[in-house]
């Protein structure tokens, strides 16, 4: 149902992360060369790089969540029977949804507080900076709710109940 749109979104965000990283490298390298060789610099470089880094971090967190690429431990869950794995999966996802709510709530408050505040160099609303948390929390909640829906409707394969994979267990290419 949502597998394909989420996959396309993850691919798009992965490409945006590559572009953001490339732009950060160019900005920082150019700024270093300008400072040391010509005693000048790009005032935009440091601030834009910081913004790109924050957005890239949240995009990467979403892609990592979707790919089940975050750190974790499966010492207990892997030893449980199927019913226990399903319960742990559901509890874990509900707790992550609560974390998404906390991130959303905090980011929303920051967006409201900083709506009329502009960044010092780019003079862009700081609400855009803090909206990275909003975007992440909504997208992450979408993935988590989709996983819970698949669990409740019996569409989730037993192998996907354990959210931790060793690097050797990861399939080549996309795991979904």
N, C-alpha and C positions, 0 to 999 in steps of 0.2 A: 504494500500500500504506500508507505512513505519511504521505503528502502531506496528507490531510485532518486527521488528528489534530495534526500539526505546525502546520498552518495555524490550527486552532482554538486551539491553545496559544499561538501567537504573537499572535492577536487578544486572548485573555484577558490575556496579559502586557502588551499595549499598553494595555488598559483599566486594569489595575492600575497601570501607570506614570502614566497620567493621574490616577488617584485619588491616588497617592502625591505627585505634583507639586502637585495642588490642596491636599492636606493640608499639605504643606510650606509653601506660600504662606500659608495661613490661620494656621498655627502661628507662622511667623516674623513675619508682619504683626501678629498679635495681640500677640506678645511685644514688638515694637518699640513699639506703641501703649501697652501697659501700662508699659513702662520709662520712656518719655519723658513720658507724661501722668500716670501714677499712681505713679511711682517703685517699681514692683513688676514682676513678670514670672512667666511660667510656667517652672518649673524643668524641666519635661518637654520643652519646645519644642526646645531646642538638640540634646539627645541623640536624640530621636525623629526630628528632621529629618535628622540625620547618618545614622541607620540607614536611613531611607527613601531617602536619596540613594544609599547604597551598594547597596541592593537594586535601586533603579531603574536604576543603572548596569549591573548584571549582567543585569537583564531586558532592557535596551536593547541590550546586546551580543549577547544571544541573538537578539532580533528583527532586529538588523542583520545577523547572520550568516545567518539564514534568508532575509532579503530581498536578500542580496548587496549590502548597503549600506555596507560598510566601505571605507575608502580603499585604493587599490592602484594598480598600474600594469600596463598590458597591452602596453607597447611591444614586448617580445620575443615574448610568447606569441601575440599576434594575428598575427604574421608567420610563425609555425610552421605546418607542415602539420597535418592533423587528428590524425595519430598523435602528433606532438610535443605538441600541445595536450592530448591525453589523458594523456600521460606527465606533463606539468607539472601538470595537474589532480590526478592521483593523488599525486604527490610533495607538492604543496602541502597536500592534505588529510591525508596521513599526518603531515606536520610539524605541522599544526594539531591533529591528534589527540594528538600528543606534548605540545603546549602544554596541551591539556585535561587530560592526565594530570598534568602539573606543577602546574597550578592545583588539581586535585582533591587531589593528594598534600599540597600545602602547606595547603590549606583544611582537609583532614582532620586534619592535625597540629594546626592551630590550634583546631579544634573539640575535640579531645581535651585539649589543654592548658588551654583556657578553659571546659571543661564546668562546673566548679564555681565559676567566677568570675562574679559578677553585675555588671551595669552600675551605675554610681554612682547614677543618678537613678531609672531605671525598675525596677531590681533584677531584671532578666531575665538569664538565662544568656547569657554572651557567645558561647556555642556557636551560638546562633541568628544572631548577627551574622555569624560566619564561615561559617555554612552557606550563605550566599549564593554563595560560590565553589563549593561542592559542587553546588548546584542548577544553576548556570550550566554547569559543566564536564560534567555528565552530559547536560544538554539539548543543549549544543553538540556533544558527541561523538555523540549520537543523530542530529543533523542531518548531521554530517560522514560518519558511517557510512552513512546512508541515501543521501547523494550518491555515495559510493564504490560502494555496491551498484548504484545506477542506472547508473553508469559501466561497471561490470564486466558487467552484464547487458544492456548496449546500450540501456537505456531513457533515457539522458541525451541530450538534443538537442545537436547541435554548437554551437548558439548559447549554451548554458549552460556550455560548457567554459572560457570566459573569464569570470572572476568579477568583473570591473570593468565598470561601466556608467557612462556619462556621464549627467548629469541629463536630457539630451534623449532618451537611449535608454530611460529608465525608462518602462514603460507606466503609464498612468493607473490608479490602483487598485493591486491586488496583483499582483506580477510572477509569481506561481506559479499 
